[in-house]
């Protein structure tokens, strides 16, 4: 069963963390750790720490279950409160629709317009 909510990945060694949100927390946890183990994570701060401290130090924790329509709003509150060290962006936003951009493929004007709305 899918659960949407806010999560953090905590470095148990030094307390540093990453905060995010997802419409499917279990799938997001698998995605993060798969990318980290393959040394392909998009977040260099988190990847470098994972490489340095190893996989047994990082803990995925659900901070709260949140309805999908409020994810970004609640994630922003959590980021503002905690000031997580591993977050590159300090402003919460959805990554949906950014897959093409992340792979270096220019986004179509139609997609840009949709995101800006």
N, C-alpha and C positions, 0 to 999 in steps of 0.2 A: 504494500500500500504506500502510495506517495504521500509525503508530508512536506509542506512548504514551511520555511522558517529561516531563522538567523542562526549562524554557526560561527565557531571560532576554531582555528588550528593553533594550539598552544605549544610552545617550546618549553617543556617541563624543566629543562636545564637552566634557562635564564628568564622565563616568564614572558618573553616576547610573543606576540600573537598576530594572527591575520583574522579579520572579521569579514564575513560574506553572507549572502542570502541565496536561497535556491528554492525552486518549486518542487524539487525532489532531493531531499537531504541525503538519502542513502546513495543515490547515483552521484551526487556532487562529491561526497567523500571518496568514492571509488575513483572518480576522475582526477581529483587532486593528487591522491597518493600514487596512482598509476603514472601520472606525468612526472611527479617528483622522483619516483624510483627509476624512471627512464631518463632522468636528467633533461626533461623537455618542458618543464613548467614555464608558463609565460611570465611568472613573477620572479625576477632575479634575486630579490631579497630573500624570499622564502626558499628558493632553490639553493642558494649559497649556504643558508643556514642548515638546510636538510643535508647537503653534502658534507658539511662540517661536523654536525652532531649525530647524524644517522637517523634511521627511521623509527627506532624505539623511543626516541625523545619527543616525537610529535604526537599530540593527542587531538582528535577531532571531537568537539563538544557542541551539542545543540544548546543554544542559548534560549531558544523559545520557538514554539510553533506559531506561525503568523499567517493569516489569510493572504493569498497571492497578491491581491490588490493593495496590500499595505506593506509588502516586503521592502521596497526601496525606502519608504518613509521610516520604518523601524530600523532598518540597517543603518541609515544615516544617523539616527539617534544613538545607536550603539557605537558607531565610529566616532562621533563627536564626544561621547562620554569616555571611551576607552583610549582613544588616540593610538590605535594598534600600530606597532612598529613595522610589521611586514606589509601593510597595505601601501601600495604605490599611489593609488588615487585616494584622496581623503573625502571625496564626494561619491556617495553611492549612486550607481546607475546600472541599468540592465545591460548585460553583454549580448542579449538576444539580437541577432541580425549583424553582429560584428565578426562572424566567422570568416567571411571573405576578406575583411580588412585585416584580421589577425594573420592570415596566410599571405599577405602582401598583394592581394588582388584588389584593385581599386573598386570601391563601392559604386553601384549605379546611382545616377541622380535620383531615381525614384526611391531607392532605399534610403538615401540621405534625407530626402524630404520627409519620409515616414518617420525616421528617427528623430528629426528635429521637432516634429509635432508631438 
